[in-house]
Amino acid sequence: MVAVAVLAVLVRAQDRFRGRFRVPGRREWPLVVLGGVSWITVYNLALNEAERRIDAGTAALLVQLGPILVALLAVVVFRDRLTPWLVVGLAVGFGGVVLIGRATSEGGDGDLVGVLLGVVAAVGFAVGVVTQKKLLGGGMTALDMTFWYYVVGMVGCLPWSGQLVDVVRRASAADLWWITYLGVVPSAIAFTTWAYALSRADAGKFAMTTFLVPFLTALMAWLLLSEVPPPLAFVGGVLCIGGVLLSRRAGPLRPARRTPSPPPPASP
């Protein structure tokens, strides 16, 4: 609800320059509904419930299956090339996430339902990215698309509105402030900038940037919460960055062998 309110203000400001309010067309609505439900509703519900059952490190590992699924879906849907460097980058980046997850794991056993919910969250992320890319290629702006995704996602969360009333009644002012912050910064603003960048990049390669999230989270926890990451987490962070950089490379993994030039003809 917070994100929808903020995005509505931004869309209104955009419409003053554009002169009209952009409503999805008949062919766009199925993608908007699918993307909003999969990424805003399913992803958030599945991830939060998963983290109630499994430790945060394991949850981070499962969610980071998303970029791999995006790369595979992009090959099928957009005919993107699954280049050797992209495959290597995916492997290296996911290896870094594994190290960070192992280093920051709380050692809890979790349960099968929690693991399955983590996988569901990853699938929701992948479907959301693919539908976004389809819509952004059809003339919808990043701000329009993000607004309608959150409207659909909010509608999808209405069955839990009773819990919202209880939370607002019982939560402290600090909790309500953090809820507002989450709706404004990592939701309304971050999703809009994500969509803007996605409109200018290949879906598979761009999704690789999410491998940086566990590394940045560990770094921010160190700086802001004085939670010193284990040494293994720093190694994983280097691998995450390396995987993203490798995925951006072009050309063959090995340079082509140069065929020696034939000798010049002998002079008569």
KOLMARBA-111327 format. One record per residue (C-alpha): residue in one letter; x, y, z; residue number from 1. Coordinates in steps of 0.02 Angstrom, whole numbers, plus 50000, padded with zeros to 5 digits. Layout:
<fipas>
['a' [X Y Z] NUM]
...
</fipas>
This chain:
<fipas>
['m' [50000 50000 50000] 1]
['v' [50144 50119 50041] 2]
['a' [50228 50081 49874] 3]
['v' [50066 50107 49777] 4]
['a' [50039 50276 49860] 5]
['v' [50216 50335 49821] 6]
['l' [50211 50270 49642] 7]
['a' [50042 50354 49614] 8]
['v' [50120 50522 49657] 9]
['l' [50266 50489 49538] 10]
['v' [50150 50432 49398] 11]
['r' [50044 50588 49422] 12]
['a' [50200 50697 49406] 13]
['q' [50249 50602 49249] 14]
['d' [50076 50624 49173] 15]
['r' [50090 50813 49187] 16]
['f' [50229 50806 49059] 17]
['r' [50153 50668 48955] 18]
['g' [49975 50735 48959] 19]
['r' [49885 50570 48988] 20]
['f' [49867 50428 49113] 21]
['r' [49938 50264 49044] 22]
['v' [49822 50115 49070] 23]
['p' [49881 49944 49010] 24]
['g' [49804 49887 48847] 25]
['r' [49703 49729 48822] 26]
['r' [49857 49630 48769] 27]
['e' [49962 49701 48911] 28]
['w' [49846 49659 49055] 29]
['p' [49885 49471 49059] 30]
['l' [50070 49509 49076] 31]
['v' [50038 49643 49207] 32]
['v' [49931 49525 49310] 33]
['l' [50053 49380 49291] 34]
['g' [50203 49489 49335] 35]
['g' [50119 49579 49480] 36]
['v' [50055 49419 49559] 37]
['s' [50217 49321 49532] 38]
['w' [50343 49453 49587] 39]
['i' [50250 49566 49709] 40]
['t' [50129 49444 49791] 41]
['v' [50200 49268 49773] 42]
['y' [50384 49316 49788] 43]
['n' [50363 49418 49947] 44]
['l' [50244 49298 50033] 45]
['a' [50348 49145 49988] 46]
['l' [50513 49224 50038] 47]
['n' [50451 49291 50205] 48]
['e' [50367 49127 50253] 49]
['a' [50524 49032 50198] 50]
['e' [50632 49139 50313] 51]
['r' [50517 49091 50458] 52]
['r' [50564 48910 50426] 53]
['i' [50745 48910 50363] 54]
['d' [50895 49017 50405] 55]
['a' [50933 49175 50306] 56]
['g' [51088 49102 50222] 57]
['t' [50991 48956 50149] 58]
['a' [50850 49072 50095] 59]
['a' [50975 49184 50004] 60]
['l' [51045 49034 49911] 61]
['l' [50874 48976 49853] 62]
['v' [50818 49148 49796] 63]
['q' [50978 49168 49695] 64]
['l' [50918 49026 49584] 65]
['g' [50813 49166 49507] 66]
['p' [50950 49240 49394] 67]
['i' [50988 49067 49325] 68]
['l' [50803 49039 49286] 69]
['v' [50794 49212 49206] 70]
['a' [50941 49172 49092] 71]
['l' [50860 49009 49037] 72]
['l' [50689 49088 49010] 73]
['a' [50768 49231 48912] 74]
['v' [50841 49104 48791] 75]
['v' [50667 49030 48761] 76]
['v' [50561 49189 48764] 77]
['f' [50678 49322 48692] 78]
['r' [50797 49211 48594] 79]
['d' [50941 49281 48697] 80]
['r' [51107 49194 48671] 81]
['l' [51166 49087 48815] 82]
['t' [51346 49135 48786] 83]
['p' [51490 49038 48865] 84]
['w' [51539 49190 48968] 85]
['l' [51362 49205 49036] 86]
['v' [51364 49022 49088] 87]
['v' [51534 49045 49172] 88]
['g' [51474 49204 49257] 89]
['l' [51318 49116 49322] 90]
['a' [51423 48974 49392] 91]
['v' [51552 49088 49474] 92]
['g' [51421 49208 49543] 93]
['f' [51313 49070 49614] 94]
['g' [51469 48993 49689] 95]
['g' [51498 49157 49779] 96]
['v' [51320 49156 49845] 97]
['v' [51347 48978 49908] 98]
['l' [51501 49033 50005] 99]
['i' [51411 49184 50081] 100]
['g' [51263 49074 50127] 101]
['r' [51374 48945 50209] 102]
['a' [51472 49078 50302] 103]
['t' [51318 49170 50367] 104]
['s' [51208 49018 50398] 105]
['e' [51141 49002 50573] 106]
['g' [51157 48814 50564] 107]
['g' [50971 48781 50577] 108]
['d' [50901 48625 50496] 109]
['g' [50745 48710 50428] 110]
['d' [50614 48604 50344] 111]
['l' [50563 48546 50171] 112]
['v' [50419 48670 50160] 113]
['g' [50538 48814 50190] 114]
['v' [50654 48753 50053] 115]
['l' [50510 48733 49931] 116]
['l' [50447 48908 49971] 117]
['g' [50621 48977 49935] 118]
['v' [50616 48893 49764] 119]
['v' [50442 48964 49734] 120]
['a' [50510 49138 49773] 121]
['a' [50649 49113 49645] 122]
['v' [50524 49059 49513] 123]
['g' [50414 49210 49553] 124]
['f' [50564 49324 49530] 125]
['a' [50609 49245 49363] 126]
['v' [50432 49256 49294] 127]
['g' [50420 49436 49353] 128]
['v' [50580 49487 49262] 129]
['v' [50527 49404 49099] 130]
['t' [50355 49486 49100] 131]
['q' [50436 49653 49139] 132]
['k' [50552 49638 48990] 133]
['k' [50405 49596 48876] 134]
['l' [50306 49749 48934] 135]
['l' [50453 49869 48929] 136]
['g' [50483 49822 48749] 137]
['g' [50304 49869 48706] 138]
['g' [50309 50053 48748] 139]
['m' [50264 50052 48933] 140]
['t' [50379 50158 49040] 141]
['a' [50470 50088 49191] 142]
['l' [50366 50196 49308] 143]
['d' [50199 50145 49230] 144]
['m' [50242 49962 49236] 145]
['t' [50304 49967 49416] 146]
['f' [50146 50059 49471] 147]
['w' [50028 49933 49393] 148]
['y' [50131 49786 49457] 149]
['y' [50113 49851 49634] 150]
['v' [49927 49884 49611] 151]
['v' [49905 49702 49559] 152]
['g' [50020 49643 49698] 153]
['m' [49922 49743 49827] 154]
['v' [49759 49666 49768] 155]
['g' [49840 49495 49781] 156]
['c' [49883 49530 49963] 157]
['l' [49707 49584 50013] 158]
['p' [49665 49413 50092] 159]
['w' [49793 49459 50227] 160]
['s' [49723 49633 50260] 161]
['g' [49654 49574 50428] 162]
['q' [49832 49546 50488] 163]
['l' [49875 49723 50430] 164]
['v' [49745 49796 50547] 165]
['d' [49818 49698 50692] 166]
['v' [49997 49751 50648] 167]
['v' [49952 49936 50637] 168]
['r' [49862 49926 50805] 169]
['r' [50003 49837 50896] 170]
['a' [50162 49898 50808] 171]
['s' [50274 50030 50883] 172]
['a' [50309 50195 50796] 173]
['a' [50482 50130 50748] 174]
['d' [50407 49974 50667] 175]
['l' [50285 50079 50567] 176]
['w' [50427 50191 50512] 177]
['w' [50527 50042 50448] 178]
['i' [50374 49973 50358] 179]
['t' [50354 50143 50273] 180]
['y' [50538 50145 50228] 181]
['l' [50524 49971 50150] 182]
['g' [50377 50028 50045] 183]
['v' [50466 50185 49983] 184]
['v' [50651 50146 49956] 185]
['p' [50678 49960 49917] 186]
['s' [50504 49944 49840] 187]
['a' [50440 50098 49747] 188]
['i' [50608 50178 49706] 189]
['a' [50715 50022 49685] 190]
['f' [50589 49929 49577] 191]
['t' [50568 50080 49463] 192]
['t' [50755 50102 49438] 193]
['w' [50769 49914 49411] 194]
['a' [50637 49919 49275] 195]
['y' [50722 50070 49193] 196]
['a' [50889 49979 49186] 197]
['l' [50807 49817 49128] 198]
['s' [50731 49908 48979] 199]
['r' [50908 49944 48920] 200]
['a' [50991 49775 48948] 201]
['d' [50974 49590 48909] 202]
['a' [50866 49505 49039] 203]
['g' [50988 49363 49073] 204]
['k' [51142 49471 49095] 205]
['f' [51051 49604 49195] 206]
['a' [50976 49478 49316] 207]
['m' [51155 49429 49358] 208]
['t' [51174 49592 49455] 209]
['t' [51065 49518 49593] 210]
['f' [51213 49408 49639] 211]
['l' [51282 49566 49718] 212]
['v' [51137 49575 49842] 213]
['p' [51205 49449 49971] 214]
['f' [51376 49532 49962] 215]
['l' [51304 49707 49984] 216]
['t' [51192 49647 50126] 217]
['a' [51340 49574 50220] 218]
['l' [51439 49734 50189] 219]
['m' [51298 49847 50250] 220]
['a' [51271 49739 50404] 221]
['w' [51456 49760 50442] 222]
['l' [51452 49950 50422] 223]
['l' [51281 49989 50498] 224]
['l' [51250 49849 50622] 225]
['s' [51430 49806 50672] 226]
['e' [51402 49626 50616] 227]
['v' [51574 49572 50558] 228]
['p' [51555 49448 50413] 229]
['p' [51656 49287 50421] 230]
['p' [51811 49282 50309] 231]
['l' [51724 49157 50194] 232]
['a' [51591 49288 50157] 233]
['f' [51723 49406 50087] 234]
['v' [51785 49269 49971] 235]
['g' [51606 49239 49916] 236]
['g' [51582 49425 49885] 237]
['v' [51734 49429 49771] 238]
['l' [51663 49282 49673] 239]
['c' [51493 49369 49658] 240]
['i' [51574 49524 49585] 241]
['g' [51684 49417 49472] 242]
['g' [51534 49321 49408] 243]
['v' [51443 49481 49360] 244]
['l' [51597 49547 49271] 245]
['l' [51626 49384 49178] 246]
['s' [51446 49381 49116] 247]
['r' [51476 49550 49032] 248]
['r' [51621 49488 48928] 249]
['a' [51600 49453 48744] 250]
['g' [51688 49340 48622] 251]
['p' [51745 49159 48639] 252]
['l' [51818 49091 48800] 253]
['r' [51978 49050 48707] 254]
['p' [52050 49162 48574] 255]
['a' [52047 49085 48402] 256]
['r' [52211 49013 48346] 257]
['r' [52297 49119 48218] 258]
['t' [52333 49028 48058] 259]
['p' [52511 49064 48004] 260]
['s' [52521 49164 47845] 261]
['p' [52590 49070 47695] 262]
['p' [52769 49119 47648] 263]
['p' [52785 49245 47506] 264]
['p' [52819 49170 47335] 265]
['a' [53001 49150 47294] 266]
['s' [53076 49279 47179] 267]
['p' [53115 49212 47004] 268]
</fipas>
